[in-house]
């Protein structure tokens, strides 16, 4: 709690979201039999005014080399990468070159915060590949492969029809109000929703915090210490014991059985997501082994 609140104690949102963002910063090592990616991707979808942008901007301060970008104004070149004509400094003539986007320019162990994710008008296929494989392949005019191995923290508003907030009256599941297709949602290891619902005590605390008279943490840890702690956790490569792996496998099988009618909760990709979060939690504890408490 001290580390997480020292980083974002002024933001009044559910602690689980802060924990997820912090574990995302700790990351998980690459490797495994299936060459699973190490990057942890988190999506926060919520009503306007629920501090999504502030969370995204705060997240890039945990790990040096992280970046923030507004997808509503971003071109494909600005987010993933593309070919573009540039002026040769020696000849003054135009030539084709590969321009890396924000994902490629973010440090592999950093976090790329993508705001207004639902408003991105570029190639969704390239973006999905960048998130899943950690690469963007450019084959137009100039051929190149850009590395996009960073973690992604995306923020978006619901996009059902003309609405920009969740509709709690129509009975449509929130997953169907996001305006994103199934392949897009599958790229994220965790999806959180933020609702703007009136609550007198919480609203008063938020207002006091915005006015500079309320902090939700008694910790006096400096951000520099938080950054050094996260950097130190990356030295650990925790292993998963057979006991823990068996527990995770049973939970996954039971979840697939209980959610047979929901494709959103029915993918084997969730095993890899659970593995990444469990390893990251063990890293946070500076543990060489993933224990049951890390999984739970």
C-alpha positions as CSV (number, residue, x, y, z in Angstrom):
1,X,0.0,0.0,0.0
2,X,2.8,2.5,0.9
3,X,4.5,2.1,-2.5
4,X,1.3,2.3,-4.5
5,X,-0.2,5.2,-2.6
6,X,3.1,7.1,-2.7
7,X,2.8,6.9,-6.5
8,X,-0.9,7.8,-6.9
9,X,-2.2,8.6,-3.4
10,X,-4.1,11.7,-4.7
11,X,-6.2,9.7,-7.1
12,X,-9.5,8.4,-5.6
13,X,-10.1,5.2,-7.6
14,X,-10.4,1.5,-6.7
15,X,-7.2,0.2,-5.2
16,X,-7.3,-2.9,-7.4
17,X,-6.8,-0.8,-10.5
18,X,-3.7,0.9,-8.9
19,X,-2.3,-2.5,-7.9
20,X,-2.8,-3.8,-11.5
21,X,-1.0,-0.8,-12.9
22,X,1.9,-1.2,-10.4
23,X,2.2,-4.9,-11.2
24,X,2.2,-4.0,-14.9
25,X,5.2,-1.8,-14.2
26,X,7.0,-4.7,-12.5
27,X,6.3,-6.9,-15.5
28,X,7.1,-10.5,-16.1
29,X,10.2,-12.1,-17.8
30,X,10.0,-13.3,-21.3
31,X,10.2,-16.9,-22.4
32,X,8.3,-20.1,-21.9
33,X,7.6,-23.0,-24.2
34,X,4.9,-21.1,-26.1
35,X,7.0,-17.9,-26.4
36,X,4.4,-16.0,-24.5
37,X,4.9,-12.2,-24.4
38,X,6.1,-10.7,-21.1
39,X,4.2,-7.4,-21.5
40,X,1.2,-6.9,-19.3
41,X,-1.6,-5.0,-21.1
42,X,-4.4,-3.3,-19.0
43,X,-7.5,-1.6,-20.3
44,X,-9.5,1.0,-18.2
45,X,-12.9,1.8,-19.6
46,X,-15.1,4.3,-17.8
47,X,-17.5,7.2,-17.9
48,X,-16.0,10.7,-18.5
49,X,-14.5,12.4,-15.5
50,X,-13.5,9.2,-13.7
51,X,-9.7,10.0,-13.6
52,X,-8.7,7.6,-16.5
53,X,-6.4,10.2,-18.1
54,X,-4.8,11.0,-14.7
55,X,-4.1,7.3,-14.1
56,X,-2.5,6.9,-17.5
57,X,-0.3,10.0,-17.0
58,X,0.7,8.9,-13.5
59,X,1.6,5.4,-14.7
60,X,4.4,6.6,-17.0
61,X,6.3,8.0,-14.0
62,X,6.8,4.6,-12.4
63,X,9.2,3.3,-15.1
64,X,11.7,5.5,-16.9
65,X,11.3,5.3,-20.7
66,X,7.5,5.2,-20.6
67,X,5.4,7.3,-22.9
68,X,1.9,8.8,-23.1
69,X,-0.1,9.3,-26.3
70,X,-3.6,10.5,-27.2
71,X,-5.0,8.0,-29.8
72,X,-7.8,10.3,-30.9
73,X,-5.2,12.5,-32.6
74,X,-2.7,9.8,-33.5
75,X,-2.0,8.5,-37.0
76,X,-0.8,5.0,-37.6
77,X,2.7,6.3,-37.9
78,X,2.3,8.1,-34.6
79,X,1.1,5.0,-32.7
80,X,2.6,1.9,-34.3
81,X,4.8,3.0,-37.2
82,X,4.7,3.5,-41.0
83,X,6.5,4.6,-44.1
84,X,6.9,8.3,-44.7
85,X,8.8,10.6,-47.1
86,X,11.5,12.6,-45.3
87,X,14.2,15.0,-46.5
88,X,17.7,13.5,-46.8
89,X,20.0,15.7,-44.8
90,X,22.9,15.3,-47.2
91,X,21.2,15.6,-50.6
92,X,18.1,17.6,-49.7
93,X,16.0,15.1,-51.7
94,X,12.9,13.3,-50.5
95,X,13.3,9.6,-49.6
96,X,11.2,6.9,-48.0
97,X,11.9,6.0,-44.4
98,X,10.4,4.0,-41.6
99,X,9.0,6.2,-38.8
100,X,8.6,4.4,-35.5
101,X,5.5,5.2,-33.5
102,X,5.0,5.6,-29.7
103,X,4.8,1.9,-29.1
104,X,8.2,1.3,-30.8
105,X,9.8,4.3,-29.0
106,X,8.7,3.2,-25.5
107,X,11.4,1.2,-23.6
108,X,10.7,-2.6,-23.7
109,X,10.4,-2.6,-19.9
110,X,8.3,0.6,-19.8
111,X,4.6,1.4,-20.2
112,X,2.9,3.1,-23.2
113,X,-0.2,4.9,-22.0
114,X,-2.7,5.2,-24.8
115,X,-5.6,7.5,-24.0
116,X,-8.8,7.6,-26.0
117,X,-8.0,4.1,-27.2
118,X,-11.5,3.7,-28.7
119,X,-11.0,6.7,-31.0
120,X,-7.9,5.4,-32.8
121,X,-8.6,5.4,-36.5
122,X,-5.5,3.6,-37.7
123,X,-5.1,-0.1,-38.6
124,X,-6.5,-2.1,-35.7
125,X,-4.9,-5.3,-37.1
126,X,-1.4,-3.8,-36.8
127,X,-2.2,-2.6,-33.3
128,X,-3.5,-6.0,-32.3
129,X,-0.3,-7.7,-33.6
130,X,1.8,-5.1,-31.8
131,X,0.2,-5.9,-28.5
132,X,0.2,-9.7,-28.9
133,X,3.6,-10.4,-30.7
134,X,5.6,-7.3,-29.7
135,X,6.3,-6.5,-33.3
136,X,5.0,-4.3,-36.1
137,X,5.8,-5.5,-39.6
138,X,5.9,-2.8,-42.3
139,X,5.9,-4.0,-45.8
140,X,4.7,-1.0,-47.8
141,X,7.5,0.6,-50.0
142,X,10.1,0.1,-47.3
143,X,10.2,-3.2,-45.4
144,X,11.0,-3.3,-41.7
145,X,10.1,-4.9,-38.4
146,X,9.7,-2.6,-35.4
147,X,9.9,-3.9,-31.8
148,X,6.9,-3.0,-29.6
149,X,7.6,-5.1,-26.5
150,X,6.4,-2.6,-24.0
151,X,3.3,-3.0,-21.8
152,X,0.2,-1.0,-22.8
153,X,-2.1,0.8,-20.4
154,X,-5.1,2.0,-22.5
155,X,-8.0,4.2,-21.5
156,X,-11.3,4.5,-23.3
157,X,-14.9,5.7,-23.0
158,X,-17.8,3.4,-23.8
159,X,-18.8,3.7,-27.4
160,X,-22.3,2.3,-27.7
161,X,-24.2,4.4,-30.2
162,X,-23.7,8.1,-29.5
163,X,-23.2,7.6,-25.7
164,X,-19.9,8.2,-24.1
165,X,-20.8,6.6,-20.7
166,X,-22.2,3.3,-19.6
167,X,-26.0,2.9,-19.9
168,X,-27.1,1.0,-16.8
169,X,-30.8,1.0,-17.8
170,X,-30.8,-1.0,-21.1
171,X,-29.5,-4.2,-19.6
172,X,-26.7,-4.6,-22.2
173,X,-23.5,-6.1,-20.8
174,X,-20.8,-3.6,-20.3
175,X,-18.5,-5.7,-22.6
176,X,-21.0,-5.0,-25.4
177,X,-21.0,-1.3,-24.7
178,X,-17.3,-0.8,-25.2
179,X,-17.5,-0.6,-29.0
180,X,-14.5,-2.9,-29.4
181,X,-14.4,-6.3,-31.1
182,X,-13.4,-9.5,-29.5
183,X,-9.8,-9.7,-30.9
184,X,-9.1,-6.2,-29.4
185,X,-10.4,-7.2,-26.0
186,X,-8.4,-10.4,-26.0
187,X,-5.2,-8.5,-26.1
188,X,-5.7,-7.2,-22.6
189,X,-4.7,-9.2,-19.5
190,X,-7.1,-7.2,-17.3
191,X,-10.1,-4.9,-18.1
192,X,-11.5,-2.5,-15.5
193,X,-14.6,-0.3,-15.6
194,X,-15.0,3.0,-13.8
195,X,-18.5,4.4,-13.3
196,X,-19.5,7.9,-12.4
197,X,-22.1,7.3,-9.7
198,X,-23.0,9.9,-7.1
199,X,-21.7,9.1,-3.6
200,X,-21.7,11.9,-1.1
201,X,-18.7,10.9,0.9
202,X,-16.6,9.8,-2.0
203,X,-17.5,12.9,-4.0
204,X,-16.5,15.1,-1.1
205,X,-13.1,13.4,-0.9
206,X,-12.6,13.7,-4.6
207,X,-13.4,17.4,-4.5
208,X,-11.1,18.0,-1.5
209,X,-8.3,16.1,-3.3
210,X,-8.8,18.3,-6.4
211,X,-8.6,21.4,-4.2
212,X,-5.3,20.2,-2.7
213,X,-6.5,19.5,0.8
214,X,-6.7,15.7,0.9
215,X,-4.2,12.9,0.3
216,X,-5.1,9.3,0.6
217,X,-1.8,8.1,1.9
218,X,0.2,8.6,5.1
219,X,3.3,7.5,3.3
220,X,6.1,9.9,2.7
221,X,8.1,7.7,0.2
222,X,9.5,9.7,-2.7
223,X,8.7,8.8,-6.3
224,X,12.4,8.2,-6.8
225,X,12.4,5.4,-4.2
226,X,9.3,3.9,-5.9
227,X,11.0,3.9,-9.3
228,X,14.1,2.3,-7.8
229,X,12.1,-0.4,-6.1
230,X,10.3,-1.3,-9.3
231,X,13.6,-1.4,-11.2
232,X,15.0,-3.7,-8.5
233,X,12.1,-6.2,-8.9
234,X,13.0,-6.7,-12.5
235,X,16.1,-8.6,-11.4
236,X,13.9,-11.5,-10.2
237,X,12.7,-14.4,-12.5
238,X,10.3,-16.3,-10.3
239,X,9.5,-19.9,-11.2
240,X,6.1,-21.6,-10.9
241,X,5.9,-24.8,-8.9
242,X,3.8,-27.8,-10.0
243,X,1.4,-27.3,-7.1
244,X,0.7,-23.7,-8.1
245,X,0.5,-24.6,-11.8
246,X,-2.0,-27.3,-11.0
247,X,-4.2,-24.9,-9.0
248,X,-4.1,-22.4,-11.8
249,X,-5.0,-25.0,-14.4
250,X,-8.0,-26.2,-12.3
251,X,-9.3,-22.7,-11.8
252,X,-9.0,-22.0,-15.5
253,X,-10.9,-25.2,-16.4
254,X,-13.6,-24.5,-13.9
255,X,-14.0,-20.9,-15.2
256,X,-14.4,-22.2,-18.7
257,X,-17.0,-24.6,-17.5
258,X,-18.9,-21.9,-15.6
259,X,-18.8,-19.4,-18.4
260,X,-19.5,-21.7,-21.4
261,X,-21.9,-19.1,-22.8
262,X,-19.5,-16.2,-22.7
263,X,-16.7,-16.0,-25.2
264,X,-15.2,-13.0,-23.3
265,X,-14.3,-15.3,-20.4
266,X,-13.6,-18.5,-22.4
267,X,-10.2,-18.0,-23.9
268,X,-7.0,-20.0,-23.1
269,X,-5.2,-16.7,-23.4
270,X,-6.4,-16.1,-19.8
271,X,-3.9,-18.7,-18.6
272,X,-1.0,-16.6,-19.9
273,X,-2.5,-13.5,-18.4
274,X,-2.9,-15.2,-15.0
275,X,0.7,-16.4,-15.3
276,X,2.1,-12.9,-16.1
277,X,0.2,-11.3,-13.1
278,X,1.3,-14.1,-10.7
279,X,4.9,-13.8,-11.7
280,X,4.7,-10.0,-11.4
281,X,3.2,-10.3,-7.9
282,X,6.1,-12.6,-6.9
283,X,8.5,-10.1,-8.4
284,X,6.9,-7.4,-6.3
285,X,7.5,-9.5,-3.2
286,X,11.1,-10.1,-4.3
287,X,10.4,-13.8,-4.4
288,X,12.2,-16.4,-6.5
289,X,9.1,-18.6,-6.5
290,X,5.5,-17.9,-7.4
291,X,3.4,-18.9,-4.3
292,X,-0.3,-19.5,-4.0
293,X,-0.9,-16.1,-2.4
294,X,0.6,-14.5,-5.6
295,X,-1.9,-16.3,-7.8
296,X,-4.9,-15.6,-5.5
